[in-house]
Amino acid sequence: MASGRHRPSGTSLPVARLRWALSLFFGLDGFVFAGWVVRIPAIKEQIHASAGMLGLALLGVSVGSVTTMLLAGRLCRRYGNHQVTVVTAAMLSLSVALPPLTRSALQLGLVLLVFGVAYGGLNVAFNAAAVDLAEVIGRPILPSFHAAFSAGGLAGAGIGGVLAPHLAPLPHLLLLTGSGLLTTALAGRVLLRAPTPGTGGGAAAALRNSRATTGRTRLLITVYGLITLCTAYGEGALADWGSLHLAQDLGTGPGVAASGYAGFALTMTLSRMSGTRLLERLGNTPVLVTGAVVAAVGMLCGALSPQTWLVFTGYALTGLGLANVFPIAISSAGALGGAGGVATASALGYSGILLGPPSIGFLAEEFGLPAALTTIAGLAALAALLGCAVHRARRRGAGSDTLGTMPPLD
C-alpha cells in the first residue's frame, strides 16, 4: 500500500481510540501467552509429568487454537470482530489461571484446550478488526499491532522471569488474569461502543464477500497462508532451538544463549514498529520479499557460523526480516476475504509454529542442529518466492472480471 493512497478521515478521534484499544488487545495476547510459557517447567513439576506426557498436554493449546481459527471467521461474520475480540480476550485471561489447579497431564491438557480456544479465536478476531481499521484509515498499520504483540511478549517473559523464583504459579497467573480482565474492560468499552469498520453490509464489505467466494481468490488467500506458515515456522523453531544452538554447538553459557533469542525478539519488535512507514514508502511486495530474503541470509549465518557474534548477528537479521512478513500476509488475506481470509491465513500460520520445533528436533537427530536450523532459511526463501508469485498472479488478474474488484496492488 503506497503512501499516495491515504484517505483522510473526519472521525480521527474515534479511529485513534479504536487503534489504541486494538493495540492493547494485541499486547495483552503476547503478555498472557509469554507469562504462561514461563511457568511451564513449574507446572510440569507440579503434575509430575514426563516430558512425553507434558508434550501431549501442551497439544491442547494447539488443537484448541487451530480448531477455533477455522471456525472464528464465521463467528466474526455473525457477531462482529469487536464482540468476538472482547469475549475471547476475557476467556483467555480467565483460562490462564487454570493450569496451576490441575494435578495430572490429562487435566492440564483439558484446561489448555480451553486456553487454546480463546487464544485462537482472539488472534483471528483482532487481526480481522485490524484489517478493517486499516482499510478505513487507508494506511498499512497491521505491523504496528504486531509490534504491540511482540512488546507484550517481551514484557510477559521478562516480568515472568523476575517473578518465577519468588511466586508460585497460581498467584503469578492470577496476576495475569487480573491484568488481562482489567485491560479487556478498559479497551473492550471502546471496541463495543464503536461500529465495526468495513462491515455491516456496506459496499466494501459486499465486494469483499463476493471476492471470497471465487476459486482464484481462495487460492490467493491460501498462498498468503502458506507465507505465514513459512515465517511462523521460523519464529517457533528459533524460539525453542536458538538458545540451545548457542549453548550446545558454540559452548556459550546460559545467559549468553538466552541473549541470542532476546536479540531476535528485539529486532523483530523494532522492525514492526517501523513497518507502517516502510510499507508506505516501498509497498507490500518489496517489504515482504526483501524481508524474507534478509531472514534467509541471516538464518544461514546464524545456523552455520562458528563465531558467537556472527550467530547473534544472524539471529538479529532473521528477526528484522521476518517481522513484517507475517502481518503483510495476514492483512493481504484479510483484504481479499475479510474475517474468513484472516482465519485461513492464521490457521496455516499457527500450523507453522506447531511444525517448526518438532521438525527441527527430528532433523537435528539425523543431521545435527546447525543443519536443521537451515530449514528456517529455506522456508524464508520460499516465502519470498511465494510473495513474488502471488504478486504476479494479482497483476495478471487485476483486469479480469473475476478479480477486477480486488484491493489495489502494492
Order of alpha helices (4+ residues) and beta strands (2+ residues): alpha-alpha-alpha-alpha-alpha-alpha-alpha-alpha-alpha-alpha-alpha-alpha-alpha-alpha-alpha
